[in-house]
């Protein structure tokens, strides 16, 4: 199994086996235009959450960089998986 991580100042991602995790500007909510965290399994989206919903579930002081939202999103997804 290969694991790949990548990030910049406006996105972060992780790929591991059949899962792809992404947070950043490329995935926006159509209604709110907020950035989203997304999980794909074998290329198909299986989970999505907007930034403000991530912030409601965590201490927003811990969420400053895209990598923070990525890790938080993975944690929230694991709770509902």
C-alpha positions, 0 to 999 in steps of 0.5 A: 500500500502506498500513502501520499500526502500533499499540501499548500496554503489553500489545500491539503490531501492524503491518499492511502490505498482505495481512499482519497482525502481532500480539503481545500479550494477545489471542493466548494459547497454550491450554496455557501461557497465554503471549502469542503472536506471530501472522502473518495473511495475508489474515486467515488465521493462517499463523504463531504462536510463544509468548513463551518460544520467541521468548526462546530465539532472542534475547537476552531482555534485548532483549525488554522491551516488546510492540514488541520481541516484535513486531519479533523475531517478524517477524524469526523469521517471515522466517527460516522463510517 
